[in-house]
Every structure is written in C-alpha cells, then in structure tokens.
Amino acid sequence: NNSFDVNRSRSRNCGNGDREGFLEKRSRRGIWQRRFFRTERRVLSYWGTVKGNDNLVQEGDPSMVFDLEMASACEALDGGKKFVFAITFPDHTLQLRAEDEESCLA
C-alpha cells in the first residue's frame, strides 16, 4: 500500500500546522519508497528503513531533515490521484509524493 498517512488515507494534523504520516520518496534509481515523515513549522523530517529490515522507522533520529522553503509547488499527477513536490540540492533533486493535495507539504 502506497498510502501517505498513518491511517492509510491522509496525514495526521498534530496541531500548530504540524503533520505526520507517510509519503513516498523517489530513489536515485527511480523507485518510489514509502517513508514516515513529520513536519514542525516549515521543517520536514523523514525516517527510512533499518538496514536489512523493511520495517519503517518512526522513532529516534530522522534519516533526513529539510527546510520546506526549498520545496517546489505541488504538481498533480495521474489525473489528480497523486501529488508530487521536489526539494532541489546542488547535486540532485529529491522528489516526494502524496496521495492527496491537502497532504502535499509544499
């Protein structure tokens, strides 16, 4: 299931505009990988998998932390069934995908 959120449909609002749930990150090989995320103000943190284990990590230090000011506008795909935004770095672009526009963080 490629669902975006902990409840399998939408991200969960944690108050003060902060959110948590699941989204998909596109790997450098083009594969979409499900990741747990949390936003606090305009900072996006997400957690990957434990090496050798496909279970998603939702505790401890995040795998990556980003400033959402770097994110592009949300773009609808698949007739509005998926929404993608990107964070661009000097050496690569990170693409993130959500299942509803409301959950698109950019």
Sine and cosine of phi, psi and omega as CSV:
sin_phi,cos_phi,sin_psi,cos_psi,sin_omega,cos_omega
0.00,0.00,0.79,-0.62,-0.02,-1.00
-0.99,-0.12,0.45,0.89,-0.05,-1.00
-0.86,0.50,0.51,-0.86,-0.08,-1.00
-0.99,0.12,-0.42,0.91,-0.25,-0.97
-0.79,-0.61,0.30,-0.95,-0.03,-1.00
-0.86,0.50,-0.43,0.90,0.03,-1.00
-0.99,-0.13,0.26,0.97,0.07,-1.00
0.95,0.31,0.20,0.98,0.05,-1.00
-0.63,-0.78,-0.72,0.69,-0.04,-1.00
-0.64,-0.77,0.32,-0.95,0.07,-1.00
-0.95,0.32,0.35,-0.94,-0.04,-1.00
-0.98,-0.22,0.78,-0.63,0.03,-1.00
-0.98,0.19,0.77,-0.63,-0.06,-1.00
-0.96,-0.27,0.22,0.97,-0.04,-1.00
1.00,-0.03,0.45,-0.89,-0.01,-1.00
0.84,0.55,0.41,0.91,0.00,-1.00
0.99,0.17,-0.05,1.00,0.02,-1.00
-0.97,0.25,0.52,-0.85,-0.05,-1.00
-0.67,-0.74,0.34,-0.94,0.17,-0.99
-0.50,-0.86,0.40,-0.92,-0.01,-1.00
0.32,-0.95,-0.49,-0.87,0.02,-1.00
-0.86,-0.50,0.56,-0.83,0.19,-0.98
-0.61,-0.79,0.05,-1.00,0.00,-1.00
-0.92,-0.40,0.68,-0.74,0.05,-1.00
-0.94,-0.35,0.72,-0.69,0.02,-1.00
-1.00,0.07,0.83,-0.56,0.00,-1.00
-0.96,0.27,0.22,-0.98,0.04,-1.00
-0.90,0.44,-0.32,0.95,0.06,-1.00
-1.00,-0.02,0.04,1.00,0.06,-1.00
1.00,0.00,0.13,0.99,-0.02,-1.00
-1.00,-0.05,0.72,-0.69,0.05,-1.00
-0.99,0.14,0.80,-0.59,-0.04,-1.00
-0.86,-0.51,0.76,-0.65,-0.03,-1.00
-0.96,0.26,0.72,-0.70,-0.01,-1.00
-0.69,-0.72,0.59,-0.81,0.12,-0.99
-0.99,0.14,0.68,-0.73,-0.01,-1.00
-0.74,-0.67,0.30,-0.95,0.13,-0.99
-0.56,-0.83,0.68,-0.73,0.12,-0.99
-0.92,-0.38,0.61,-0.79,0.14,-0.99
-0.73,-0.68,0.92,-0.40,-0.13,-0.99
0.85,0.52,-0.90,-0.44,-0.01,-1.00
-0.93,-0.36,0.46,0.89,0.01,-1.00
-0.92,-0.39,0.79,-0.61,0.04,-1.00
-0.97,-0.24,0.83,-0.56,0.11,-0.99
-0.90,-0.43,0.65,-0.76,0.12,-0.99
-0.66,-0.75,0.42,-0.91,-0.09,-1.00
-0.91,-0.42,0.63,-0.78,0.03,-1.00
-0.99,-0.14,-0.46,-0.89,0.02,-1.00
-0.97,-0.24,0.36,-0.93,0.11,-0.99
-0.98,0.20,0.72,-0.70,-0.02,-1.00
-0.82,0.57,0.78,-0.63,-0.01,-1.00
0.99,0.13,0.09,1.00,-0.04,-1.00
-0.61,-0.79,0.80,-0.60,-0.04,-1.00
-0.99,0.14,-0.05,1.00,0.01,-1.00
-0.94,0.35,0.70,-0.71,0.01,-1.00
-0.97,0.26,0.68,-0.73,0.04,-1.00
-1.00,0.06,0.72,-0.70,0.01,-1.00
-0.79,-0.61,0.17,0.98,-0.02,-1.00
-0.71,-0.70,0.14,-0.99,0.02,-1.00
0.97,0.23,-0.26,-0.96,-0.02,-1.00
-0.95,0.31,0.66,-0.75,0.02,-1.00
-0.93,0.37,0.41,-0.91,0.06,-1.00
-0.93,0.36,-0.63,0.78,-0.03,-1.00
-0.55,-0.84,0.48,-0.88,0.04,-1.00
-0.72,-0.69,0.75,-0.66,-0.06,-1.00
-0.74,-0.68,0.49,-0.87,0.16,-0.99
-1.00,0.05,0.87,-0.50,-0.05,-1.00
-0.93,0.36,-0.18,0.98,0.11,-0.99
-0.89,0.45,-0.36,0.93,0.01,-1.00
-0.99,0.13,-0.15,0.99,-0.12,-0.99
-0.98,0.17,0.56,-0.83,0.07,-1.00
-0.98,0.18,0.15,-0.99,0.09,-1.00
-0.92,0.40,0.43,-0.90,0.00,-1.00
-0.97,0.25,0.73,-0.69,-0.01,-1.00
-0.88,-0.47,0.77,-0.64,0.01,-1.00
-0.98,0.19,0.66,-0.75,0.06,-1.00
-0.78,-0.63,0.24,-0.97,0.08,-1.00
0.77,0.63,0.72,0.69,0.03,-1.00
0.89,0.45,0.52,0.86,0.02,-1.00
1.00,0.05,0.19,0.98,0.01,-1.00
-1.00,0.09,-0.39,0.92,0.02,-1.00
-0.71,-0.70,0.45,-0.89,0.02,-1.00
-0.72,-0.70,0.75,-0.66,-0.10,-1.00
-0.86,-0.51,0.63,-0.77,0.20,-0.98
-0.69,-0.72,0.28,-0.96,-0.11,-0.99
-0.74,-0.68,0.47,-0.88,0.15,-0.99
-0.85,-0.53,0.86,-0.51,-0.11,-0.99
-0.98,-0.20,0.76,-0.65,0.06,-1.00
-0.90,-0.43,0.24,-0.97,0.00,-1.00
-0.84,0.54,-0.55,0.83,-0.09,-1.00
-0.96,-0.27,-0.16,0.99,0.03,-1.00
-0.22,-0.98,0.18,-0.98,0.07,-1.00
-0.88,-0.48,0.78,-0.63,0.04,-1.00
-1.00,-0.08,0.85,-0.53,0.05,-1.00
-0.97,-0.25,0.71,-0.71,0.02,-1.00
-0.82,-0.58,0.61,-0.79,-0.11,-0.99
-0.78,-0.62,0.67,-0.74,0.04,-1.00
-0.84,-0.54,0.28,-0.96,-0.01,-1.00
-0.99,-0.12,-0.06,1.00,0.09,-1.00
-0.50,-0.86,0.49,-0.87,-0.09,-1.00
-0.90,0.44,-0.58,0.81,0.02,-1.00
-0.86,0.51,-0.54,0.84,-0.02,-1.00
-1.00,0.07,-0.19,0.98,0.05,-1.00
-0.92,0.39,0.87,-0.50,-0.21,-0.98
-0.99,0.15,-0.30,0.95,-0.14,-0.99
-0.96,0.27,0.00,0.00,0.00,0.00
